[in-house]
């Protein structure tokens, strides 16, 4: 060892014991290359260590592996010295030393040279971007396309750097986009993002982080594959023709962020449809196959009870939504649970596919054809994929073994599939499989059958769907539904004893029967109502005083529901809803709001950091919440839509044959879909009344509920009942709104006539004045009431009740479904 080498080692040891020790430990791997090489190596290590301690330590620790992989010091030593060009590059240097050997082994000299060059270009441009680049695992950067994938990923970032967009903002989103949309998708996404960035920096950063809806919407436009959203109506009709079922189509759990395999699934009540599938043929097969599970009783209540009885469980466990959970079926297999679940799915799919083949000849051939066209998955998933194909081929050739052949007969059910799975599990050599691999194990159009909790279904009257003579799917004829009549209200509010009413036309005393004298006992004195319900005071303008506890509000569940009508309405207004969703993109938040004093974040919170240092030096033990996070700023709005369900909504609109209730149902469905898209907390209630002590509120969707198939079915079954005591309903709704954490609370009232009830003594002003006072009380509580009236004479009394600018009269009822969401968005934008 030369004196020059010893001098460097002694110098390192004098500066830092760790530096001297690490250098001497690394030196034996270098000395075989000669004195000149050793001296050059130590000089570089010394410079890096003096430049930054962590960079120097990473250099010495990685030496042996780098020398072995590269076969010498070239070119990695010269690459390492590039990190000396700028201060603050230690994080980038550490990332480089940790990964350079793996990159050389995985992608060769060309790949390693490109990987380094693309990252080093950012050292002078933006040090933090260089650090972000070198710290991303190389396998993620290269992706499946290798060198070309890396080049396609980083090329757009060069032009974006002119807009001062760093890699820490760009890379994560770009990697996801490449995985979802391919190499061409990255270029298109980055070009559009450059325009967005030029329009506004915050908006542009949200685009590249995939935090804005305009970025997500664009990805759906360029996403390769078959987009399900624009074809939901077709598939809904196909499902109805094939199964005879009216099932709502919900959004599936597949997301742009996660990507991966997309499935059509069911919980027995709804179908969950992903945003995209690989092609139209797989989408069709998925709908046929999932529908077959519903038709052939995979989720039939008695069959599921018998299935659990097989393992000694008499009452299948239910979750809070009253759905059956499958886990006890598989828990007995412990760590091998996923393996048995897949084997069970193989057997149940065989049973269902065989039944479907009997009703739809050629179905199995279609499944096998598309399965052969797709490449077999790697690893354990490929074994199950091949096993499923072998089963179907053997089924078509009639060579299934006895334990599986029984599943092809018409008399079998899911219990037989479970027993066959137990036998197969005991004899098969199918390998263990992880949850992450499971999605790739299914044939095209197939999906996990027992992964999602399900609502048990009742046995159908028909065993199989009806077919026409040509073997094509047919639809059984349906008798026309009788004309709807106002429904009896639930609870203790039957209206059978109320005289018939004239419900034609709008305006005036809409929904009110024969006037009854008010039960007033003394000037301004309250009368105790029936036991139960919420008591509210009521304003008597004649006495200029409140009657305390006079009105009683009861919440009652709506028992009537109509899923078929809800689906038909969603289909009818599908185009309107899609146009509305495009408008909503401008309403979604893209502004980034700072969250201070966080334990981790995107940048230091200077004020918190200074306070932390001051308290630390003062001898205290402060919490290290010294970072600042930036998140999309949500507009703090909540809304409760209160719909008048008095008898008058059953009236026809002129001679059109269309009733008020038809437009009301559609309007509330579109309103709910719009609010889900916007993301504001919302609730849907209806109200009606029969005297002061029977004011009824009907929850359709509470703030904590989801706007799901149940809520839509309730809207589909809405009907008119009783009268319209609006003041008490407003007071109770205001109380409900106080439970919402939002700062801006909007009470949106949808009515078709004046406030009126059976006991108002024919005085139209009495409840009108009480409603005016209820609106004022709501405003004092911070709840802003706005009325949308369908009454052509609403301009006569609404300004007095709600005040100028706080009501709107819709002259054309047909416009209600389209206008209701638009009105809310205008009110929302005004209040934000």
C-alpha angles and dihedrals in degrees: 000000000000126000090246090057092048091049091055092047092048090047091052092047091049091053095042135359089213092053093051093045095048092047093052091047092052096043100081090065091054105041095074087069093064140263096284092052091046092051092048090049095050092047090055092046092049092049092049093048093049089045093051129349095217093048091051093049091049089050095055095041093052096045100096094048093045093050091049095048098042096036092231142357097301127132101349096066093056089045090053091054090058088076089066091070096083137028117247098032095121093107090052091047093051090051091049095051092046094054111024095092093048091049092051092049095045103040105017131232093309093051093047093048091051092045092053096042094052091051097041091055087070096053093085094030100052123344095202090053091053089051091050091050099049093044094057109096107260093228089061092047094051095039122180093315095061118202093000090051091054093048092049090049097052103034096080091050091068093065092041090056087071086064088052094250111152129212092246087067097037107041104064093050093043092053090052092047092050091051092049104035105021130236095308090052092060092056094048092046092049093048092053090043090055089059091048091049090052089054093053136345098221091046090048094050090051088052094053093044088052088238096124127078092225089062092048092047091052091051090054088054094054096033110122116234139047113321111220099194096074092046101047092107092055093047092046089055092046091051091049091049093047101042104018086231126131101214125169115236111229129188111268126230095255109115138187091239095056099032113174128115117352123212139189105228138172139208092200092263105053139021116236110214124192123226092247141011129191096259144339095265093057090047091053093047090048092055092046093047096045090046089051091057088056095045096045094049106253086146101031112137100232092045092052091048089051089048093055090044086062089068094040098261109130096183116039111226117258129208122222089276091056092251122143114246118213100205098103088061091062104026091086089068093061113192089003091061097111091049093054092044090056092048089050089051090051091056097042091047089051091053094047095042091051090052090048091050089057090056098034108035112208095031095114091049090054092051092049093046094055091040091057091048091058120074115252112254118250125249127005093341089063091058092057092043090054092044090055091050091048091052093053093045091049090047091054091046093046095238102117115134116253096259091058099030090068088066090067094066122096095237097063125103139184091284090062089050090052092051091048089050091054091053093046092047090056094052109028127099093211106141128242113271135199128233090247091057096044098085092061093052096075127091118244111287093019128106142174108296101193103033098091123060110248140209106235114242129220120243112274121238091231121052095209137018118267117262130199124229095268095058093250122129112273136188121235113234117258126210114239111260115248118253111279121248127196109283126239107254117241127249121019096338106092112165097196090109095053115103117249116275136216102242099172119120130002136263131049116050096351114182095009125124130195109339115248125201115261113253095233115159108192135332110317093335120145124227121214108247127214118301114276133029130078116294118224131178121243128210118238106198091191091063095029089228142099123256100219117223091000100131122056121201122202125187111220130182118240108239099187116082135164118197093176093057091046090053091046091052092048089052093047093051097036093114092048091050093050091051090047092052090054089054090049092062088077090053096054116097118261099158113106114229120201120239108200133206097027126158090233134013151132098286141001119280097227096200092050092044093053091048090048092053093046093051092044093054089047088062098255127128104234124185113258094235093137103132135095124220126197119212134168109280112241119210105238100232133135129179137194116200110207113193125197107235097182120143093264093075088075090066120112121245101244110297094324096107088232117117131212090245091058091060092040092056092049093046094053092046092053091043091054092047090049094050091049088054094048093045098225117143109254143171133200122211136166125206141197136156146210109194126328095291096052108057106152129203118191115203110216096166123000121205091260094047127091120242091241139145091287093057092045091049090053089052090049089056099046115137139166127268140164125333143311119262094166103173096064090044090053092049092051092045090052089053090051091050092057086069089065114093092215118115095216113056121185123191107199112195120197114195140156101205152003122310106266142150141183094261101048091101091235092293104137091188096057100074091030089062092044090052090051090054092046090054090051091049090050090053090052087056091052095257115129113210122206124178127210107195130195091193111110088209093051092110089071097065110009095080088056094048104038102016130240113311094018099091140048130201114210108210094191115051093196088069094059099093092052097037101048097070091041092052091052092049091052091049090046093051090048093053097043 
